[in-house]
Amino acid sequence: MTAASQFASFVGEAHGSVHNGEGTQYNFYFQSTEHWLREQARRRPRSVAEEDRRHLHERFVAPPGMQHARGLLQAEHTVLVRGQTGGGRRATALMLLHELPVAEGTLHELPDTSDDTTGPPLDARDVGRGDRLLLDLSEADETRYIAVQNALSDFRSAVAANGAHLVVILPHHLGYLLREDLRYLMAEIARPSARRVLATHLRCAGIHPSEALLGGAELTSFLARAPLRDVAALADRINRLRKASPADRGFPNWLKQALEEQHDQSERVAADFSTAQNGRRRALQLAIAMFHEATPDVILYAVNGLLGLLSHPPDPTPRLERADLYTELAAVRAETGPDGRVRFTVDGYDRAVRHHFWTFLPDIRQELRDWLMQQATNPTLDAATRRQAVNRFAHQALRVARPEDLAWLAQQWTASRAPAWLIPEAARALVVGLEDDHHGRFFRQRIYDWATSDDTSVHCLRVLVMVCSQTMARSHPDQALVRLHHLARRSHQGVRWEARKALVELSAADDRLYQLMLERLAVGVGQRSSTADLDMFRDVADPTRLIGRRSVRRSLAACWAGLLRGTADWPTHLPLWLEAGESAADRDLIAQVLAAACVQDTRQFGRLYRVALDWARIRPEPGRADMASRLLTAINEAQGIHSYGRTA
């Protein structure tokens, strides 16, 4: 059972009336959504997480040009990867970085949205010692592409100085804009053999077909035109069919069934569409295509809804004199199966119908969006059918470059008065958008806008917490952290608590993200003494983690200054820090952080030391007395009073 079907079976039983507001029904759907997102994240194709890279490495087929790219990356610490769309550019870039020897640093993707900054498009602060950096410009526009190139020289200096490596995926459609002085860093990659890609994926699934079985005409035709992601998807379908097939079925049968799902019926649909001059018949075609394998009542409701939205004139013929749905289905190559569900009789016909409507009727795309909005609220629609309809709509909207339609639906489905069962669909719409190669950046920016807006509904904010922590964090953790930080500052207690919990988990898993979080908290505390930021500091900060780094000590000191200045309960937090140092070096550095926090308000020196002295006297023991002594020394040095003869 797939993660999606697990999700459907988990939430599919709840129907009927839904109250507005926070409550058990809403919490049920939020919990269900989080469960699905967590399962879905494990299979995320664009992730840079280590386990996903290992999974990709096992299935990766090196393209022509890979060796040249490796040489450039090793010699110059930077390589610009150029290749055709759908030819495996991103997989190649990830593998170039994954193959590098790891001594220190992390592999992460550079942010592709400006977020809270107005600085250059590339920030040297994103480069850590030994980092492996990915910059995906494949869908950049002209303005961003030129701006990045102008900033690349200085950024490359930071990369080389830190012993880091950078792989940039170039936009194929803007090849003419590549600066002449950067061309020597470019490596052109060609598309690897699609047949080898398929065979490798099948082998990893334990399927070993012969060369002859992979040489059929239909498969050859498919492999010649399909993007590599579709080739990998074909292998997944073959493996799924193998698991579900009877024991007497073999690879030829699995392959035949898997390819049938890819049949191109566009010419047949175009011919049928021109023949069917009746508006109701065309509406029926689309209703079946969008709600394929739904019950007849769902199809009929969808047909009538679409005709109404398009202001189609009603049929004046008395109802009993008109054709019944059985007859209408037969006229559009559809039927009701033994399970009572409606489907087209021709494989791939539903996909071609959807493709035809979104391609050749561009003037009704907004009405189609409103139609799905209307149909999703139908309480008789089961969860699996609704889920598939959302996926189908999302695919078409993104294909014709209308990501705003998907974002609008997500916002409507999380409005305060929207039915609770639409919460998972809002999350699904955002996940599909984030995972799209062409429009992921649009959704990351839109999520940032929502996270920082005062007009965003509470339900939407809660969905954003889940989507950022479970989906965005796996491919763009820096941007996920920024959005979660804004969400953790919200006044709504539930949103604030969920976002803070996600931030603690995210920063705990990665030293670079931990340092980034501390820097953001230091800035926030310094600007506004935010209670939310101070609460997050208490949860996130570890007194000894990375304490040897000067930049970390600077951030810790700034946050402690905020605690001393803005809260009355800091004495209850201080013992956690005084007790944390296990070594003399750690205790000295912690003492320096605490003393530095008092520099801007010298009255705090005495207050801090009195609390530390009381702490040491409550339970007299050498370790406590030593820490109090080290803190006094640090306080004196911060004020320019230097002691002599101090021994560790």
C-alpha positions as CSV (number, residue, x, y, z in Angstrom):
1,M,0.0,0.0,0.0
2,T,1.4,3.4,-1.0
3,A,1.7,6.3,1.5
4,A,-1.0,8.1,-0.3
5,S,-3.4,5.2,-0.1
6,Q,-2.5,4.7,3.6
7,F,-3.5,8.3,4.1
8,A,-6.8,7.9,2.2
9,S,-7.8,4.8,4.2
10,F,-6.9,6.7,7.4
11,V,-9.1,9.7,6.7
12,G,-11.6,8.3,4.4
13,E,-14.2,7.3,6.9
14,A,-15.1,10.8,8.2
15,H,-18.0,12.4,6.4
16,G,-21.0,14.4,7.3
17,S,-21.4,17.7,9.1
18,V,-18.4,19.7,10.2
19,H,-18.3,22.4,12.8
20,N,-16.2,25.5,12.4
21,G,-13.3,26.2,14.8
22,E,-10.7,24.2,16.6
23,G,-11.9,20.8,17.8
24,T,-11.6,17.1,17.6
25,Q,-12.6,16.9,13.9
26,Y,-10.1,19.5,12.9
27,N,-7.4,18.0,15.0
28,F,-8.1,14.6,13.5
29,Y,-7.5,16.0,10.0
30,F,-4.4,17.9,11.0
31,Q,-3.0,14.8,12.6
32,S,-3.9,12.7,9.5
33,T,-2.2,15.3,7.3
34,E,1.0,15.3,9.3
35,H,1.1,11.5,9.1
36,W,0.7,11.5,5.4
37,L,3.3,14.3,4.9
38,R,5.8,12.4,7.0
39,E,5.3,9.2,4.9
40,Q,5.4,11.2,1.7
41,A,8.6,12.9,2.6
42,R,10.4,9.5,2.7
43,R,9.9,9.2,-1.1
44,R,10.6,12.8,-2.0
45,P,12.4,12.9,-5.4
46,R,14.0,16.3,-5.0
47,S,15.4,15.9,-1.5
48,V,19.0,16.5,-0.6
49,A,18.7,14.4,2.6
50,E,21.5,11.8,2.9
51,E,19.2,8.8,2.8
52,D,17.5,10.0,-0.3
53,R,20.9,10.6,-2.0
54,R,22.0,7.1,-1.2
55,H,18.8,5.9,-2.7
56,L,19.4,7.9,-5.8
57,H,23.1,6.8,-6.0
58,E,22.1,3.2,-6.2
59,R,19.9,4.0,-9.2
60,F,22.0,6.6,-10.9
61,V,23.3,6.2,-14.4
62,A,26.1,8.6,-15.2
63,P,25.4,10.7,-18.3
64,P,27.9,11.6,-21.0
65,G,29.9,14.6,-19.8
66,M,29.9,13.5,-16.1
67,Q,33.6,12.9,-16.0
68,H,34.4,16.3,-17.3
69,A,32.1,17.8,-14.7
70,R,33.9,15.9,-12.0
71,G,37.2,17.2,-13.1
72,L,36.0,20.8,-13.1
73,L,34.5,20.5,-9.6
74,Q,37.7,19.0,-8.2
75,A,40.0,21.6,-9.8
76,E,37.9,24.7,-9.6
77,H,35.6,23.9,-6.6
78,T,32.8,25.0,-9.0
79,V,31.1,23.5,-12.0
80,L,28.2,24.8,-14.0
81,V,26.0,22.0,-15.3
82,R,24.1,22.5,-18.5
83,G,21.8,20.0,-20.2
84,Q,18.3,19.5,-21.7
85,T,15.2,19.6,-19.5
86,G,14.2,16.1,-18.4
87,G,17.7,14.8,-19.0
88,G,18.7,14.3,-15.4
89,R,20.5,17.6,-14.6
90,R,19.4,17.7,-11.0
91,A,20.3,14.1,-10.3
92,T,23.7,14.6,-11.9
93,A,24.3,17.7,-9.8
94,L,23.4,15.9,-6.6
95,M,25.6,13.0,-7.5
96,L,28.6,15.2,-8.2
97,L,28.3,16.6,-4.7
98,H,27.4,13.2,-3.1
99,E,30.6,11.6,-4.5
100,L,32.9,14.1,-3.0
101,P,34.9,12.9,0.1
102,V,33.3,14.1,3.3
103,A,35.6,15.5,6.0
104,E,33.3,18.2,7.4
105,G,30.5,20.4,6.3
106,T,27.1,19.5,4.9
107,L,25.4,19.1,1.5
108,H,22.6,21.6,1.1
109,E,20.8,23.6,-1.5
110,L,21.2,27.4,-1.5
111,P,18.1,29.5,-1.0
112,D,16.4,30.6,-4.1
113,T,14.1,33.3,-2.5
114,S,15.3,36.5,-0.8
115,D,13.1,36.1,2.3
116,D,14.1,38.5,5.1
117,T,17.1,40.0,3.3
118,T,17.6,42.6,0.6
119,G,21.2,41.8,-0.1
120,P,23.0,40.1,-3.0
121,P,21.5,36.9,-4.5
122,L,24.4,34.8,-3.1
123,D,25.4,35.2,0.5
124,A,28.9,34.1,1.6
125,R,27.4,33.3,5.0
126,D,25.7,30.3,3.5
127,V,29.1,28.7,3.0
128,G,30.5,26.6,5.8
129,R,33.8,24.8,6.0
130,G,33.8,21.8,3.6
131,D,30.2,22.4,2.5
132,R,28.8,20.9,-0.7
133,L,26.5,23.4,-2.2
134,L,23.8,23.1,-4.9
135,L,22.4,26.1,-6.7
136,D,19.5,25.2,-9.0
137,L,18.9,28.0,-11.6
138,S,17.1,25.7,-14.1
139,E,13.9,27.8,-13.9
140,A,15.5,31.2,-13.2
141,D,14.3,34.2,-15.1
142,E,16.6,36.6,-16.9
143,T,16.9,39.1,-14.1
144,R,17.8,36.5,-11.4
145,Y,20.2,34.6,-13.8
146,I,22.1,37.8,-14.5
147,A,22.2,38.9,-10.9
148,V,23.6,35.5,-9.8
149,Q,26.3,35.6,-12.4
150,N,27.3,39.1,-11.3
151,A,27.7,37.8,-7.7
152,L,29.3,34.5,-8.5
153,S,32.9,35.6,-8.5
154,D,32.9,36.8,-4.9
155,F,30.8,33.8,-3.8
156,R,33.3,31.4,-5.5
157,S,36.1,33.0,-3.5
158,A,34.2,32.2,-0.3
159,V,33.6,28.6,-1.6
160,A,37.3,28.1,-2.3
161,A,38.4,29.7,1.0
162,N,36.3,27.3,2.9
163,G,37.3,24.2,1.0
164,A,33.7,23.9,-0.2
165,H,32.3,22.9,-3.6
166,L,29.5,24.4,-5.6
167,V,27.4,22.9,-8.4
168,V,25.2,25.2,-10.4
169,I,22.4,23.9,-12.6
170,L,22.1,26.3,-15.5
171,P,18.8,27.3,-17.2
172,H,18.9,25.7,-20.6
173,H,16.5,28.3,-22.1
174,L,18.9,31.1,-21.1
175,G,22.1,29.7,-22.5
176,Y,22.8,32.8,-24.5
177,L,23.1,34.9,-21.3
178,L,26.0,33.0,-19.8
179,R,28.9,35.3,-19.4
180,E,32.0,34.6,-21.4
181,D,34.3,34.6,-18.3
182,L,32.3,31.8,-16.8
183,R,32.1,29.5,-19.8
184,Y,35.3,27.6,-18.8
185,L,33.4,26.3,-15.7
186,M,30.6,24.8,-17.8
187,A,30.1,21.1,-18.3
188,E,27.6,20.0,-20.9
189,I,25.8,16.7,-20.0
190,A,23.8,14.6,-22.4
191,R,20.9,12.4,-21.6
192,P,21.9,8.9,-20.4
193,S,20.5,5.8,-22.0
194,A,16.9,5.6,-20.9
195,R,17.0,1.9,-21.3
196,R,19.9,1.7,-18.8
197,V,18.0,4.0,-16.4
198,L,15.0,1.7,-16.5
199,A,17.1,-1.5,-16.1
200,T,19.0,0.0,-13.2
201,H,15.8,1.0,-11.4
202,L,14.3,-2.5,-12.0
203,R,17.4,-4.2,-10.7
204,C,17.2,-2.2,-7.5
205,A,13.7,-3.5,-7.1
206,G,14.8,-7.1,-7.6
207,I,13.5,-7.4,-11.2
208,H,16.0,-8.6,-13.9
209,P,14.4,-8.7,-17.4
210,S,16.5,-9.8,-20.3
211,E,17.7,-7.4,-23.0
212,A,15.1,-8.9,-25.4
213,L,12.3,-8.0,-23.0
214,L,13.5,-4.4,-22.8
215,G,13.8,-4.1,-26.6
216,G,10.1,-4.1,-27.6
217,A,8.8,-1.5,-30.0
218,E,6.3,0.1,-27.7
219,L,8.8,0.4,-24.8
220,T,11.5,1.7,-27.2
221,S,9.1,4.4,-28.4
222,F,8.2,5.4,-24.9
223,L,11.9,5.6,-23.7
224,A,12.8,7.7,-26.7
225,R,10.5,10.6,-25.7
226,A,9.9,10.3,-21.9
227,P,11.8,12.5,-19.4
228,L,14.0,10.4,-17.1
229,R,11.6,11.0,-14.2
230,D,8.9,9.3,-16.2
231,V,11.2,6.4,-16.9
232,A,11.8,6.0,-13.1
233,A,8.0,6.2,-12.6
234,L,7.5,3.4,-15.1
235,A,9.9,1.2,-13.1
236,D,7.9,2.0,-10.0
237,R,4.7,1.0,-11.7
238,I,6.2,-2.2,-13.0
239,N,7.3,-3.0,-9.4
240,R,3.9,-2.2,-8.0
241,L,2.2,-4.4,-10.6
242,R,4.5,-7.2,-9.8
243,K,3.5,-7.1,-6.2
244,A,-0.2,-7.0,-7.0
245,S,-0.2,-9.6,-9.8
246,P,-1.1,-13.3,-9.6
247,A,1.8,-15.7,-9.4
248,D,1.4,-16.8,-13.1
249,R,2.0,-13.3,-14.4
250,G,5.5,-12.2,-15.4
251,F,7.5,-9.3,-16.6
252,P,5.8,-9.0,-20.1
253,N,2.4,-8.7,-18.5
254,W,3.6,-6.1,-15.9
255,L,5.3,-4.1,-18.6
256,K,2.2,-4.2,-20.8
257,Q,0.0,-2.9,-18.0
258,A,2.4,-0.2,-17.0
259,L,2.7,1.1,-20.5
260,E,-1.0,1.1,-21.0
261,E,-1.2,3.9,-18.4
262,Q,1.0,6.0,-20.7
263,H,-1.0,5.5,-23.9
264,D,-1.3,8.8,-25.8
265,Q,-5.0,9.2,-26.8
266,S,-4.8,12.9,-27.6
267,E,-5.7,12.5,-31.3
268,R,-8.7,10.4,-30.5
269,V,-9.8,12.8,-27.9
270,A,-9.4,15.8,-30.2
271,A,-11.5,14.0,-32.9
272,D,-14.2,13.0,-30.3
273,F,-14.3,16.6,-29.0
274,S,-14.9,18.1,-32.4
275,T,-17.6,15.5,-33.1
276,A,-19.4,16.1,-29.8
277,Q,-20.9,19.5,-30.4
278,N,-23.1,19.1,-27.3
279,G,-21.9,21.0,-24.3
280,R,-23.3,18.6,-21.8
281,R,-21.4,15.7,-23.5
282,R,-18.1,17.6,-23.3
283,A,-18.8,18.4,-19.6
284,L,-19.4,14.7,-19.1
285,Q,-16.0,13.9,-20.7
286,L,-14.2,16.2,-18.3
287,A,-16.2,15.2,-15.3
288,I,-15.2,11.5,-15.9
289,A,-11.6,12.5,-16.6
290,M,-11.3,14.5,-13.4
291,F,-13.2,12.0,-11.2
292,H,-12.2,8.8,-12.9
293,E,-13.4,5.7,-11.1
294,A,-15.9,7.7,-9.1
295,T,-19.6,6.7,-8.6
296,P,-22.3,7.8,-11.1
297,D,-23.8,10.3,-8.6
298,V,-20.5,12.0,-8.2
299,I,-20.1,12.3,-12.0
300,L,-23.5,13.7,-12.4
301,Y,-23.0,16.2,-9.7
302,A,-19.7,17.3,-11.3
303,V,-21.3,17.6,-14.8
304,N,-24.1,19.8,-13.5
305,G,-21.7,21.9,-11.4
306,L,-19.5,22.6,-14.5
307,L,-22.4,23.5,-16.7
308,G,-23.7,25.9,-14.0
309,L,-20.3,27.6,-13.6
310,L,-20.0,28.1,-17.4
311,S,-23.6,29.5,-17.5
312,H,-24.6,26.7,-19.9
313,P,-28.3,27.0,-20.7
314,P,-30.4,24.3,-19.1
315,D,-32.0,21.6,-21.3
316,P,-35.8,22.5,-21.4
317,T,-36.6,18.8,-22.3
318,P,-38.5,17.1,-19.4
319,R,-36.1,15.0,-17.4
320,L,-37.7,11.6,-18.1
321,E,-37.6,12.3,-21.8
322,R,-33.8,12.9,-21.8
323,A,-31.2,10.1,-21.9
324,D,-30.2,8.5,-18.6
325,L,-26.6,8.5,-17.4
326,Y,-26.0,5.0,-18.7
327,T,-26.7,6.1,-22.2
328,E,-24.7,9.3,-21.9
329,L,-21.7,7.4,-20.6
330,A,-21.7,5.0,-23.6
331,A,-21.7,8.0,-25.9
332,V,-18.3,9.2,-24.5
333,R,-16.6,5.9,-24.4
334,A,-17.3,5.3,-20.7
335,E,-19.1,2.7,-18.6
336,T,-19.9,1.7,-15.1
337,G,-17.8,-1.3,-14.0
338,P,-18.8,-4.2,-11.7
339,D,-17.7,-2.1,-8.8
340,G,-20.2,0.5,-9.6
341,R,-17.6,3.1,-10.6
342,V,-17.3,5.0,-13.9
343,R,-14.3,4.8,-16.1
344,F,-13.4,5.3,-19.7
345,T,-13.1,2.1,-21.8
346,V,-9.9,3.2,-23.5
347,D,-6.7,3.3,-21.5
348,G,-5.1,6.7,-21.2
349,Y,-8.3,8.5,-22.4
350,D,-8.9,10.3,-19.2
351,R,-5.4,11.8,-19.2
352,A,-5.8,13.0,-22.8
353,V,-9.2,14.6,-22.0
354,R,-7.7,16.6,-19.2
355,H,-4.7,17.6,-21.4
356,H,-7.1,18.7,-24.1
357,F,-9.3,20.9,-21.9
358,W,-6.4,22.7,-20.2
359,T,-4.5,23.1,-23.5
360,F,-7.1,24.1,-26.0
361,L,-9.7,25.9,-23.7
362,P,-7.4,28.3,-21.9
363,D,-10.2,30.8,-21.5
364,I,-12.0,28.6,-19.0
365,R,-9.1,27.7,-16.8
366,Q,-10.3,29.9,-13.9
367,E,-13.7,28.4,-14.1
368,L,-12.1,24.9,-14.0
369,R,-10.3,26.0,-10.8
370,D,-13.6,27.2,-9.3
371,W,-15.3,24.0,-10.4
372,L,-12.7,21.9,-8.4
373,M,-13.2,24.2,-5.5
374,Q,-17.0,23.5,-5.7
375,Q,-16.7,19.8,-6.2
376,A,-14.2,19.3,-3.3
377,T,-16.7,20.5,-0.8
378,N,-19.2,17.7,-1.9
379,P,-19.5,15.6,1.3
380,T,-20.4,12.5,-0.7
381,L,-17.1,12.5,-2.4
382,D,-14.8,9.9,-0.9
383,A,-11.3,10.8,0.2
384,A,-9.5,8.7,-2.4
385,T,-11.5,10.2,-5.3
386,R,-11.0,13.7,-3.9
387,R,-7.3,13.1,-3.6
388,Q,-7.0,11.9,-7.1
389,A,-9.0,14.9,-8.5
390,V,-6.7,17.3,-6.6
391,N,-3.6,15.6,-8.0
392,R,-5.0,15.7,-11.6
393,F,-5.9,19.3,-11.3
394,A,-2.5,20.2,-9.9
395,H,-0.7,18.4,-12.7
396,Q,-2.7,20.3,-15.3
397,A,-2.4,23.7,-13.6
398,L,1.4,23.4,-13.2
399,R,1.7,22.1,-16.8
400,V,0.1,25.2,-18.2
401,A,2.0,27.5,-15.8
402,R,-0.8,28.5,-13.5
403,P,0.6,27.7,-10.1
404,E,-1.5,30.6,-8.7
405,D,-4.6,28.4,-9.2
406,L,-3.2,25.7,-6.9
407,A,-2.1,28.3,-4.3
408,W,-5.5,29.9,-4.4
409,L,-7.2,26.5,-3.8
410,A,-4.9,25.8,-0.8
411,Q,-5.8,29.1,0.7
412,Q,-9.5,28.6,0.2
413,W,-9.4,25.1,1.6
414,T,-7.8,26.4,4.8
415,A,-10.2,29.3,5.3
416,S,-11.8,29.4,8.8
417,R,-15.1,28.2,7.5
418,A,-13.9,25.6,5.0
419,P,-14.8,21.9,5.8
420,A,-12.3,20.1,7.9
421,W,-11.8,17.4,5.3
422,L,-10.2,19.9,2.9
423,I,-7.2,20.4,5.1
424,P,-5.4,17.4,3.7
425,E,-6.1,18.6,0.2
426,A,-4.6,22.0,0.9
427,A,-1.4,20.3,2.2
428,R,-1.4,18.0,-0.9
429,A,-1.7,21.0,-3.3
430,L,1.2,22.7,-1.6
431,V,3.4,19.6,-1.6
432,V,2.7,19.0,-5.3
433,G,3.6,22.6,-6.0
434,L,6.8,22.5,-3.9
435,E,8.0,19.3,-5.6
436,D,7.4,20.7,-9.1
437,D,10.7,21.3,-11.1
438,H,9.3,24.4,-12.7
439,H,7.2,26.1,-10.0
440,G,8.7,25.0,-6.7
441,R,10.3,28.5,-6.2
442,F,6.9,30.1,-6.7
443,F,5.4,28.0,-3.8
444,R,8.4,28.6,-1.5
445,Q,7.9,32.4,-2.0
446,R,4.1,32.2,-1.6
447,I,4.5,30.2,1.6
448,Y,6.9,32.9,2.9
449,D,4.3,35.5,2.1
450,W,1.6,33.7,3.9
451,A,3.9,33.0,6.9
452,T,4.6,36.7,7.3
453,S,1.1,38.0,6.6
454,D,-1.4,39.0,9.3
455,D,-4.3,38.0,7.1
456,T,-3.4,34.3,6.9
457,S,-6.0,32.0,8.6
458,V,-5.0,29.8,11.5
459,H,-5.8,26.6,9.6
460,C,-3.5,27.8,6.8
461,L,-0.7,28.6,9.3
462,R,-1.0,25.1,10.8
463,V,-0.8,23.5,7.4
464,L,2.3,25.6,6.6
465,V,4.0,24.4,9.7
466,M,3.5,20.8,8.6
467,V,4.5,21.4,5.0
468,C,7.6,23.4,5.9
469,S,8.8,20.8,8.5
470,Q,8.0,17.7,6.6
471,T,8.4,18.6,2.9
472,M,10.4,21.8,2.4
473,A,12.9,21.0,5.1
474,R,14.1,18.0,3.1
475,S,15.1,19.9,0.0
476,H,15.4,23.6,1.2
477,P,16.0,23.4,5.0
478,D,17.3,27.0,5.2
479,Q,14.1,28.4,3.7
480,A,12.0,26.0,5.8
481,L,13.7,27.3,8.9
482,V,13.0,30.9,8.0
483,R,9.3,30.3,7.4
484,L,9.0,28.2,10.6
485,H,10.7,31.0,12.5
486,H,8.0,33.5,11.3
487,L,5.3,31.0,12.2
488,A,6.7,30.5,15.7
489,R,6.3,34.2,16.3
490,R,2.5,34.0,15.8
491,S,0.1,35.0,18.5
492,H,-2.0,31.8,18.1
493,Q,-0.7,29.4,20.8
494,G,-1.2,26.2,18.7
495,V,0.6,27.6,15.7
496,R,3.4,29.0,17.8
497,W,3.9,25.7,19.7
498,E,3.8,23.5,16.6
499,A,6.3,25.8,14.8
500,R,8.6,26.0,17.7
501,K,8.6,22.2,18.1
502,A,9.5,21.9,14.4
503,L,12.3,24.4,14.7
504,V,13.8,22.6,17.7
505,E,13.9,19.3,15.7
506,L,15.2,21.0,12.5
507,S,18.1,22.8,14.3
508,A,18.9,19.8,16.4
509,A,19.6,17.7,13.4
510,D,22.2,20.0,11.6
511,D,24.9,22.2,13.0
512,R,24.6,24.6,10.2
513,L,20.9,25.1,10.7
514,Y,21.5,25.4,14.5
515,Q,23.9,28.2,13.8
516,L,21.5,29.9,11.4
517,M,18.8,29.7,14.0
518,L,20.9,31.3,16.6
519,E,21.8,34.1,14.3
520,R,18.2,34.7,13.5
521,L,17.3,34.7,17.2
522,A,20.1,37.1,18.0
523,V,18.8,39.5,15.3
524,G,15.2,39.2,16.5
525,V,16.0,39.6,20.1
526,G,18.2,42.6,19.4
527,Q,15.5,44.3,17.3
528,R,12.4,43.7,19.3
529,S,13.2,41.7,22.5
530,S,10.5,39.4,21.1
531,T,9.0,37.1,23.8
532,A,8.6,34.4,21.2
533,D,12.2,34.6,20.2
534,L,13.3,34.5,23.8
535,D,11.1,31.4,24.4
536,M,12.7,29.8,21.2
537,F,16.1,30.6,22.5
538,R,15.4,28.7,25.7
539,D,14.3,25.7,23.7
540,V,16.9,25.7,20.9
541,A,20.1,26.8,22.5
542,D,22.6,24.3,23.9
543,P,25.2,25.8,26.2
544,T,28.1,23.7,24.8
545,R,27.1,23.0,21.2
546,L,29.5,24.7,18.8
547,I,30.6,26.9,21.7
548,G,34.1,27.0,20.3
549,R,32.9,29.0,17.3
550,R,33.2,32.8,17.8
551,S,30.1,33.4,15.7
552,V,28.0,31.1,17.9
553,R,29.3,32.7,21.1
554,R,28.3,36.1,19.6
555,S,24.8,34.9,18.9
556,L,24.4,33.3,22.3
557,A,25.6,36.4,24.0
558,A,23.1,38.6,22.1
559,C,20.3,36.3,23.1
560,W,21.3,36.2,26.7
561,A,21.4,40.0,26.7
562,G,17.8,39.9,25.6
563,L,16.9,37.5,28.4
564,L,18.6,39.7,31.0
565,R,16.9,42.8,29.5
566,G,13.5,41.5,28.7
567,T,12.5,38.8,31.2
568,A,12.3,38.5,35.0
569,D,12.7,34.7,35.1
570,W,16.2,34.5,33.6
571,P,17.6,33.4,37.0
572,T,15.7,30.1,36.7
573,H,17.4,29.5,33.3
574,L,20.9,30.4,34.3
575,P,21.7,27.2,36.3
576,L,21.2,25.1,33.2
577,W,24.1,27.0,31.7
578,L,26.3,27.1,34.7
579,E,26.0,23.3,35.1
580,A,26.5,22.5,31.4
581,G,30.3,22.7,31.0
582,E,32.0,19.4,31.4
583,S,35.5,20.6,30.6
584,A,37.4,23.6,31.8
585,A,37.5,25.0,28.3
586,D,33.7,24.8,28.0
587,R,33.2,26.4,31.3
588,D,35.4,29.3,30.4
589,L,33.6,29.8,27.1
590,I,30.2,29.7,28.7
591,A,31.4,32.2,31.3
592,Q,32.6,34.5,28.4
593,V,29.1,34.3,26.7
594,L,27.3,35.2,29.9
595,A,29.7,38.1,30.7
596,A,29.5,39.4,27.1
597,A,25.7,39.5,27.5
598,C,26.1,42.2,30.2
599,V,28.4,44.6,28.3
600,Q,25.6,46.8,27.0
601,D,24.1,47.2,30.5
602,T,26.8,47.0,33.1
603,R,24.2,46.7,35.9
604,Q,23.7,43.2,34.8
605,F,27.2,42.1,35.8
606,G,26.4,42.3,39.4
607,R,22.9,40.7,39.1
608,L,24.3,37.8,37.0
609,Y,27.1,37.1,39.5
610,R,24.9,37.3,42.5
611,V,22.6,34.6,41.1
612,A,25.6,32.5,40.1
613,L,27.0,32.9,43.6
614,D,23.7,31.9,45.3
615,W,23.6,28.8,42.9
616,A,27.1,27.8,44.0
617,R,26.3,28.3,47.8
618,I,23.0,26.3,47.7
619,R,25.0,23.1,47.2
620,P,28.6,23.7,48.0
621,E,30.9,21.5,45.8
622,P,34.1,22.1,43.9
623,G,32.5,22.2,40.4
624,R,30.0,24.9,41.3
625,A,32.6,27.0,43.1
626,D,34.9,26.7,40.1
627,M,32.2,27.8,37.7
628,A,31.4,30.8,39.8
629,S,35.0,31.7,39.9
630,R,35.4,31.4,36.1
631,L,32.3,33.6,35.7
632,L,33.8,36.3,38.0
633,T,37.0,36.2,36.0
634,A,35.1,36.6,32.7
635,I,33.1,39.5,34.1
636,N,36.2,41.3,35.3
637,E,37.9,40.8,31.9
638,A,34.8,42.1,30.1
639,Q,35.2,45.2,32.1
640,G,38.9,45.5,31.4
641,I,40.0,44.1,34.8
642,H,42.5,41.4,34.2
643,S,43.5,38.9,36.9
644,Y,46.9,37.3,37.2
645,G,48.1,33.9,38.1
646,R,44.7,32.2,37.2
647,T,45.0,28.5,37.0
648,A,42.5,26.1,35.5
